[in-house]
Amino acid sequence: MQFIDLAAQQRRIRPVLEGRIRAVLDHGNYILGPEVPELEERLAGMTGAKHCLGCASGTDALLMVLMAWGLGPGDAVFVPPFSFFATGEAPALLGATPVMTDIDPVTFNMDPEALARAVEAVRKRDASIHPLPRAALERPLRARAVIPVDLFGQTADYDAILPIAAGHGLMVLEDAAQAFGAEYRGKKSCALGCQAAATSFFPAKPLGGYGDGGAIFTDDDALAEVLLSIRVHGKGRDKYDNVRIGVNGRLDTLQAAILLAKLEVFPEELGARRQVAGWYAKRLAGLKGVTPPSVGEGRTSVWAQYSILVSGGRRDAAAEHLKSRGIPTNIYYPTPMHLLGAFKHLGHQPEDFPVALACCRDILALPFHPYMTQDDVSAVGLALEEVLR
Ligand SMILES: *Cc1c(COP(=O)(O)O)cnc(C)c1O
């Protein structure tokens, strides 16, 4: 059994892929060729966002937005400690301070109440309100932005987060790297009322290319214009008229072409993902020691991962047993962000964010992709039963 099966997808769309790639080879516009705006228009249309800007990766998408907002030293950016490193890395790269806020134990997404407390703690420089990074105690930080993450395919709780952010003047950047196509209260991820959203086309994401890629979404015309400049070395009239510091953050024409081919099956794949998740939910229901994932009220998930919690300290034993049955698993994420070596200088203790810590101990991602069969799901369920009963 495979953890994800990109080959099954490729067999389905191979002729379309080859046609799209051939078109790029024929026109030869490898940098910002016509497939890039074509994809940007399609994605903007799918989400309802006014602007979509393809970029080189999801990480660049996050970084470029924070650059456009002028974030830097002395700024606090609120991030969940249970996410891929890039969520915290992007603000840190600009010299801003990531302020971690713990997650909801059910959805694994940012806990809005923790965010409210963290903002107050930064304002008052009072770590008794909420654990703070050392830098926030040494000097006053400006609370500038929050990056809620739509983890494993379902969005964070924006109806709760957006008013808190607005009340404190925080910019909101939705990290939708794992949630392109997800819905929240009838709206699409990347167009949920945040000032900007970032997604990723890393091959393993629900909408993945054959290499790195990402996109930014926003309704803000002025931001979109600055981002166009930042994407090409801070260009002004042209790329040799540099009016600000930027990056080389373009999406490849070839990746755009591949993504356009993949879009033809994307809606169907989302349906198949929902079906596989349904099979899992049924198979795992009532299994002792396993908490299957649950989708928050008013949301749909695109199931970037199917992650269960295994209680009683038996996660690693479960993974080992599944492996012996030919079933691969993964752990997202083995270490909460506040305990990673790169963030040692923040000075956090393990128990600062107990929910994130417990999730890292118990979480286990099971094989999941739209081409899985009900028999595959049954085999995973059986193997879990064998080890946990
Ligand atoms: C994958 C991912 C990113 C980074 O995307 P890349 O395209 O790999 O740079 C950022 N945030 C989260 C939550 C992710 O899962």
Ligand as a Chemical Component Dictionary entry (heavy atoms), coordinates in Angstrom:
data_LIG
# 
_chem_comp.id                   LIG 
_chem_comp.type                 NON-POLYMER 
_chem_comp.pdbx_formal_charge   0 
_chem_comp.three_letter_code    LIG 
# 
loop_
_chem_comp_atom.comp_id 
_chem_comp_atom.atom_id 
_chem_comp_atom.alt_atom_id 
_chem_comp_atom.type_symbol 
_chem_comp_atom.charge 
_chem_comp_atom.model_Cartn_x 
_chem_comp_atom.model_Cartn_y 
_chem_comp_atom.model_Cartn_z 
_chem_comp_atom.pdbx_ordinal 
LIG C1 C1 C 0 3.555 22.735 2.818  1  
LIG C2 C2 C 0 3.303 23.822 3.775  2  
LIG C3 C3 C 0 3.900 25.082 3.665  3  
LIG C4 C4 C 0 5.012 25.370 2.691  4  
LIG O1 O1 O 0 4.750 25.108 1.386  5  
LIG P1 P1 P 0 5.980 24.822 0.363  6  
LIG O2 O2 O 0 5.316 24.901 -0.965 7  
LIG O3 O3 O 0 6.510 23.478 0.691  8  
LIG O4 O4 O 0 6.974 25.894 0.549  9  
LIG C5 C5 C 0 3.532 26.068 4.549  10 
LIG N1 N1 N 0 2.626 25.845 5.499  11 
LIG C6 C6 C 0 2.040 24.643 5.670  12 
LIG C7 C7 C 0 1.031 24.467 6.749  13 
LIG C8 C8 C 0 2.362 23.590 4.816  14 
LIG O5 O5 O 0 1.787 22.396 4.998  15 
# 
loop_
_chem_comp_bond.comp_id 
_chem_comp_bond.atom_id_1 
_chem_comp_bond.atom_id_2 
_chem_comp_bond.value_order 
_chem_comp_bond.pdbx_ordinal 
LIG C1 C2 SING 1  
LIG C2 C3 SING 2  
LIG C2 C8 DOUB 3  
LIG C3 C4 SING 4  
LIG C3 C5 DOUB 5  
LIG C4 O1 SING 6  
LIG O1 P1 SING 7  
LIG P1 O2 DOUB 8  
LIG P1 O3 SING 9  
LIG P1 O4 SING 10 
LIG C5 N1 SING 11 
LIG N1 C6 DOUB 12 
LIG C6 C7 SING 13 
LIG C6 C8 SING 14 
LIG C8 O5 SING 15 
# 
